Amino acid sequence: MNIVPLFIIIPLTAAFVIPLLGKLSKKSSDVLANLSVFSMVVVSVVLFFELYSRGFVTYVYKVGGAAVHRRKRLFARHTGRNKRTP
């Protein structure tokens, strides 16, 4: 589940739409602002639990898509120590 782009998409969309709704009614722009803040809190909590359960994941974004690279740990069988990957 790749939710990291939502940290950019939600605030930018809200920043664009809130002034447009503000011309119609002040209450609707306030509601949208509160919904965007609440959705950012939800996305933050979901990302926290995802990182807690899966560990750190590095996302590399390229034009046309995203590639996911996971950190791997190599363990030495004969010594019981961790090997560092280059």
Chimera marker file (.cmm) of the C-alpha trace (Angstrom):
<marker_set name="trace">
<marker id="1" x="0.000" y="0.000" z="0.000" r="1" g="1" b="0" radius="0.5"/>
<marker id="2" x="1.659" y="3.171" z="-1.184" r="1" g="1" b="0" radius="0.5"/>
<marker id="3" x="0.107" y="6.065" z="0.750" r="1" g="1" b="0" radius="0.5"/>
<marker id="4" x="3.091" y="8.409" z="0.850" r="1" g="1" b="0" radius="0.5"/>
<marker id="5" x="1.891" y="10.538" z="-2.115" r="1" g="1" b="0" radius="0.5"/>
<marker id="6" x="-1.272" y="11.346" z="-0.168" r="1" g="1" b="0" radius="0.5"/>
<marker id="7" x="0.855" y="13.624" z="2.035" r="1" g="1" b="0" radius="0.5"/>
<marker id="8" x="1.281" y="15.859" z="-1.016" r="1" g="1" b="0" radius="0.5"/>
<marker id="9" x="-2.005" y="15.299" z="-2.855" r="1" g="1" b="0" radius="0.5"/>
<marker id="10" x="-4.447" y="16.031" z="-0.005" r="1" g="1" b="0" radius="0.5"/>
<marker id="11" x="-3.056" y="19.418" z="1.134" r="1" g="1" b="0" radius="0.5"/>
<marker id="12" x="-2.455" y="20.684" z="-2.407" r="1" g="1" b="0" radius="0.5"/>
<marker id="13" x="-5.953" y="19.729" z="-3.517" r="1" g="1" b="0" radius="0.5"/>
<marker id="14" x="-7.479" y="21.302" z="-0.426" r="1" g="1" b="0" radius="0.5"/>
<marker id="15" x="-5.426" y="24.479" z="-0.928" r="1" g="1" b="0" radius="0.5"/>
<marker id="16" x="-6.771" y="24.759" z="-4.463" r="1" g="1" b="0" radius="0.5"/>
<marker id="17" x="-10.416" y="23.989" z="-3.675" r="1" g="1" b="0" radius="0.5"/>
<marker id="18" x="-10.842" y="25.908" z="-0.377" r="1" g="1" b="0" radius="0.5"/>
<marker id="19" x="-10.708" y="29.421" z="-1.946" r="1" g="1" b="0" radius="0.5"/>
<marker id="20" x="-13.146" y="28.329" z="-4.642" r="1" g="1" b="0" radius="0.5"/>
<marker id="21" x="-15.598" y="27.049" z="-2.036" r="1" g="1" b="0" radius="0.5"/>
<marker id="22" x="-15.009" y="30.155" z="0.076" r="1" g="1" b="0" radius="0.5"/>
<marker id="23" x="-16.590" y="32.247" z="-2.660" r="1" g="1" b="0" radius="0.5"/>
<marker id="24" x="-19.747" y="30.137" z="-2.394" r="1" g="1" b="0" radius="0.5"/>
<marker id="25" x="-20.005" y="29.856" z="1.375" r="1" g="1" b="0" radius="0.5"/>
<marker id="26" x="-17.664" y="30.222" z="4.315" r="1" g="1" b="0" radius="0.5"/>
<marker id="27" x="-19.045" y="27.144" z="6.044" r="1" g="1" b="0" radius="0.5"/>
<marker id="28" x="-18.260" y="24.790" z="3.146" r="1" g="1" b="0" radius="0.5"/>
<marker id="29" x="-14.654" y="25.945" z="2.995" r="1" g="1" b="0" radius="0.5"/>
<marker id="30" x="-14.325" y="25.439" z="6.763" r="1" g="1" b="0" radius="0.5"/>
<marker id="31" x="-15.738" y="21.934" z="6.453" r="1" g="1" b="0" radius="0.5"/>
<marker id="32" x="-13.308" y="21.049" z="3.652" r="1" g="1" b="0" radius="0.5"/>
<marker id="33" x="-10.365" y="22.413" z="5.657" r="1" g="1" b="0" radius="0.5"/>
<marker id="34" x="-11.357" y="20.290" z="8.651" r="1" g="1" b="0" radius="0.5"/>
<marker id="35" x="-11.840" y="17.214" z="6.462" r="1" g="1" b="0" radius="0.5"/>
<marker id="36" x="-8.402" y="17.642" z="4.912" r="1" g="1" b="0" radius="0.5"/>
<marker id="37" x="-6.751" y="17.970" z="8.332" r="1" g="1" b="0" radius="0.5"/>
<marker id="38" x="-8.648" y="14.936" z="9.647" r="1" g="1" b="0" radius="0.5"/>
<marker id="39" x="-7.677" y="12.881" z="6.577" r="1" g="1" b="0" radius="0.5"/>
<marker id="40" x="-4.021" y="13.823" z="7.093" r="1" g="1" b="0" radius="0.5"/>
<marker id="41" x="-4.242" y="12.577" z="10.670" r="1" g="1" b="0" radius="0.5"/>
<marker id="42" x="-5.743" y="9.289" z="9.470" r="1" g="1" b="0" radius="0.5"/>
<marker id="43" x="-3.072" y="8.884" z="6.772" r="1" g="1" b="0" radius="0.5"/>
<marker id="44" x="-0.348" y="9.599" z="9.357" r="1" g="1" b="0" radius="0.5"/>
<marker id="45" x="-1.682" y="6.958" z="11.735" r="1" g="1" b="0" radius="0.5"/>
<marker id="46" x="-1.999" y="4.396" z="8.926" r="1" g="1" b="0" radius="0.5"/>
<marker id="47" x="1.568" y="5.099" z="7.802" r="1" g="1" b="0" radius="0.5"/>
<marker id="48" x="2.824" y="4.799" z="11.383" r="1" g="1" b="0" radius="0.5"/>
<marker id="49" x="1.307" y="1.337" z="11.788" r="1" g="1" b="0" radius="0.5"/>
<marker id="50" x="2.515" y="0.289" z="8.346" r="1" g="1" b="0" radius="0.5"/>
<marker id="51" x="6.070" y="1.295" z="9.228" r="1" g="1" b="0" radius="0.5"/>
<marker id="52" x="5.785" y="-0.348" z="12.624" r="1" g="1" b="0" radius="0.5"/>
<marker id="53" x="4.671" y="-3.676" z="11.155" r="1" g="1" b="0" radius="0.5"/>
<marker id="54" x="6.761" y="-3.811" z="7.945" r="1" g="1" b="0" radius="0.5"/>
<marker id="55" x="9.820" y="-1.778" z="8.870" r="1" g="1" b="0" radius="0.5"/>
<marker id="56" x="11.300" y="1.064" z="6.893" r="1" g="1" b="0" radius="0.5"/>
<marker id="57" x="10.663" y="1.057" z="3.163" r="1" g="1" b="0" radius="0.5"/>
<marker id="58" x="12.444" y="3.335" z="0.714" r="1" g="1" b="0" radius="0.5"/>
<marker id="59" x="10.332" y="4.664" z="-2.135" r="1" g="1" b="0" radius="0.5"/>
<marker id="60" x="12.082" y="5.831" z="-5.291" r="1" g="1" b="0" radius="0.5"/>
<marker id="61" x="9.796" y="7.719" z="-7.635" r="1" g="1" b="0" radius="0.5"/>
<marker id="62" x="10.510" y="7.833" z="-11.332" r="1" g="1" b="0" radius="0.5"/>
<marker id="63" x="8.540" y="9.349" z="-14.161" r="1" g="1" b="0" radius="0.5"/>
<marker id="64" x="5.766" y="6.889" z="-14.919" r="1" g="1" b="0" radius="0.5"/>
<marker id="65" x="5.724" y="4.988" z="-11.634" r="1" g="1" b="0" radius="0.5"/>
<marker id="66" x="7.363" y="4.144" z="-8.339" r="1" g="1" b="0" radius="0.5"/>
<marker id="67" x="9.885" y="1.454" z="-7.496" r="1" g="1" b="0" radius="0.5"/>
<marker id="68" x="9.978" y="0.045" z="-3.968" r="1" g="1" b="0" radius="0.5"/>
<marker id="69" x="13.288" y="-0.918" z="-2.395" r="1" g="1" b="0" radius="0.5"/>
<marker id="70" x="13.283" y="-2.714" z="0.931" r="1" g="1" b="0" radius="0.5"/>
<marker id="71" x="16.210" y="-2.836" z="3.291" r="1" g="1" b="0" radius="0.5"/>
<marker id="72" x="17.617" y="-6.302" z="3.634" r="1" g="1" b="0" radius="0.5"/>
<marker id="73" x="19.774" y="-7.622" z="6.408" r="1" g="1" b="0" radius="0.5"/>
<marker id="74" x="22.279" y="-10.354" z="5.795" r="1" g="1" b="0" radius="0.5"/>
<marker id="75" x="23.227" y="-12.529" z="8.706" r="1" g="1" b="0" radius="0.5"/>
<marker id="76" x="26.453" y="-14.446" z="8.937" r="1" g="1" b="0" radius="0.5"/>
<marker id="77" x="25.672" y="-18.051" z="9.756" r="1" g="1" b="0" radius="0.5"/>
<marker id="78" x="28.989" y="-19.007" z="11.322" r="1" g="1" b="0" radius="0.5"/>
<marker id="79" x="29.552" y="-15.943" z="13.552" r="1" g="1" b="0" radius="0.5"/>
<marker id="80" x="26.014" y="-14.858" z="14.357" r="1" g="1" b="0" radius="0.5"/>
<marker id="81" x="26.839" y="-11.209" z="13.571" r="1" g="1" b="0" radius="0.5"/>
<marker id="82" x="25.183" y="-8.935" z="11.081" r="1" g="1" b="0" radius="0.5"/>
<marker id="83" x="26.984" y="-8.241" z="7.829" r="1" g="1" b="0" radius="0.5"/>
<marker id="84" x="26.762" y="-4.746" z="6.469" r="1" g="1" b="0" radius="0.5"/>
<marker id="85" x="25.611" y="-4.452" z="2.913" r="1" g="1" b="0" radius="0.5"/>
<marker id="86" x="27.491" y="-2.034" z="0.670" r="1" g="1" b="0" radius="0.5"/>
<link id1="1" id2="2" r="1" g="1" b="0" radius="0.2"/>
<link id1="2" id2="3" r="1" g="1" b="0" radius="0.2"/>
<link id1="3" id2="4" r="1" g="1" b="0" radius="0.2"/>
<link id1="4" id2="5" r="1" g="1" b="0" radius="0.2"/>
<link id1="5" id2="6" r="1" g="1" b="0" radius="0.2"/>
<link id1="6" id2="7" r="1" g="1" b="0" radius="0.2"/>
<link id1="7" id2="8" r="1" g="1" b="0" radius="0.2"/>
<link id1="8" id2="9" r="1" g="1" b="0" radius="0.2"/>
<link id1="9" id2="10" r="1" g="1" b="0" radius="0.2"/>
<link id1="10" id2="11" r="1" g="1" b="0" radius="0.2"/>
<link id1="11" id2="12" r="1" g="1" b="0" radius="0.2"/>
<link id1="12" id2="13" r="1" g="1" b="0" radius="0.2"/>
<link id1="13" id2="14" r="1" g="1" b="0" radius="0.2"/>
<link id1="14" id2="15" r="1" g="1" b="0" radius="0.2"/>
<link id1="15" id2="16" r="1" g="1" b="0" radius="0.2"/>
<link id1="16" id2="17" r="1" g="1" b="0" radius="0.2"/>
<link id1="17" id2="18" r="1" g="1" b="0" radius="0.2"/>
<link id1="18" id2="19" r="1" g="1" b="0" radius="0.2"/>
<link id1="19" id2="20" r="1" g="1" b="0" radius="0.2"/>
<link id1="20" id2="21" r="1" g="1" b="0" radius="0.2"/>
<link id1="21" id2="22" r="1" g="1" b="0" radius="0.2"/>
<link id1="22" id2="23" r="1" g="1" b="0" radius="0.2"/>
<link id1="23" id2="24" r="1" g="1" b="0" radius="0.2"/>
<link id1="24" id2="25" r="1" g="1" b="0" radius="0.2"/>
<link id1="25" id2="26" r="1" g="1" b="0" radius="0.2"/>
<link id1="26" id2="27" r="1" g="1" b="0" radius="0.2"/>
<link id1="27" id2="28" r="1" g="1" b="0" radius="0.2"/>
<link id1="28" id2="29" r="1" g="1" b="0" radius="0.2"/>
<link id1="29" id2="30" r="1" g="1" b="0" radius="0.2"/>
<link id1="30" id2="31" r="1" g="1" b="0" radius="0.2"/>
<link id1="31" id2="32" r="1" g="1" b="0" radius="0.2"/>
<link id1="32" id2="33" r="1" g="1" b="0" radius="0.2"/>
<link id1="33" id2="34" r="1" g="1" b="0" radius="0.2"/>
<link id1="34" id2="35" r="1" g="1" b="0" radius="0.2"/>
<link id1="35" id2="36" r="1" g="1" b="0" radius="0.2"/>
<link id1="36" id2="37" r="1" g="1" b="0" radius="0.2"/>
<link id1="37" id2="38" r="1" g="1" b="0" radius="0.2"/>
<link id1="38" id2="39" r="1" g="1" b="0" radius="0.2"/>
<link id1="39" id2="40" r="1" g="1" b="0" radius="0.2"/>
<link id1="40" id2="41" r="1" g="1" b="0" radius="0.2"/>
<link id1="41" id2="42" r="1" g="1" b="0" radius="0.2"/>
<link id1="42" id2="43" r="1" g="1" b="0" radius="0.2"/>
<link id1="43" id2="44" r="1" g="1" b="0" radius="0.2"/>
<link id1="44" id2="45" r="1" g="1" b="0" radius="0.2"/>
<link id1="45" id2="46" r="1" g="1" b="0" radius="0.2"/>
<link id1="46" id2="47" r="1" g="1" b="0" radius="0.2"/>
<link id1="47" id2="48" r="1" g="1" b="0" radius="0.2"/>
<link id1="48" id2="49" r="1" g="1" b="0" radius="0.2"/>
<link id1="49" id2="50" r="1" g="1" b="0" radius="0.2"/>
<link id1="50" id2="51" r="1" g="1" b="0" radius="0.2"/>
<link id1="51" id2="52" r="1" g="1" b="0" radius="0.2"/>
<link id1="52" id2="53" r="1" g="1" b="0" radius="0.2"/>
<link id1="53" id2="54" r="1" g="1" b="0" radius="0.2"/>
<link id1="54" id2="55" r="1" g="1" b="0" radius="0.2"/>
<link id1="55" id2="56" r="1" g="1" b="0" radius="0.2"/>
<link id1="56" id2="57" r="1" g="1" b="0" radius="0.2"/>
<link id1="57" id2="58" r="1" g="1" b="0" radius="0.2"/>
<link id1="58" id2="59" r="1" g="1" b="0" radius="0.2"/>
<link id1="59" id2="60" r="1" g="1" b="0" radius="0.2"/>
<link id1="60" id2="61" r="1" g="1" b="0" radius="0.2"/>
<link id1="61" id2="62" r="1" g="1" b="0" radius="0.2"/>
<link id1="62" id2="63" r="1" g="1" b="0" radius="0.2"/>
<link id1="63" id2="64" r="1" g="1" b="0" radius="0.2"/>
<link id1="64" id2="65" r="1" g="1" b="0" radius="0.2"/>
<link id1="65" id2="66" r="1" g="1" b="0" radius="0.2"/>
<link id1="66" id2="67" r="1" g="1" b="0" radius="0.2"/>
<link id1="67" id2="68" r="1" g="1" b="0" radius="0.2"/>
<link id1="68" id2="69" r="1" g="1" b="0" radius="0.2"/>
<link id1="69" id2="70" r="1" g="1" b="0" radius="0.2"/>
<link id1="70" id2="71" r="1" g="1" b="0" radius="0.2"/>
<link id1="71" id2="72" r="1" g="1" b="0" radius="0.2"/>
<link id1="72" id2="73" r="1" g="1" b="0" radius="0.2"/>
<link id1="73" id2="74" r="1" g="1" b="0" radius="0.2"/>
<link id1="74" id2="75" r="1" g="1" b="0" radius="0.2"/>
<link id1="75" id2="76" r="1" g="1" b="0" radius="0.2"/>
<link id1="76" id2="77" r="1" g="1" b="0" radius="0.2"/>
<link id1="77" id2="78" r="1" g="1" b="0" radius="0.2"/>
<link id1="78" id2="79" r="1" g="1" b="0" radius="0.2"/>
<link id1="79" id2="80" r="1" g="1" b="0" radius="0.2"/>
<link id1="80" id2="81" r="1" g="1" b="0" radius="0.2"/>
<link id1="81" id2="82" r="1" g="1" b="0" radius="0.2"/>
<link id1="82" id2="83" r="1" g="1" b="0" radius="0.2"/>
<link id1="83" id2="84" r="1" g="1" b="0" radius="0.2"/>
<link id1="84" id2="85" r="1" g="1" b="0" radius="0.2"/>
<link id1="85" id2="86" r="1" g="1" b="0" radius="0.2"/>
</marker_set>
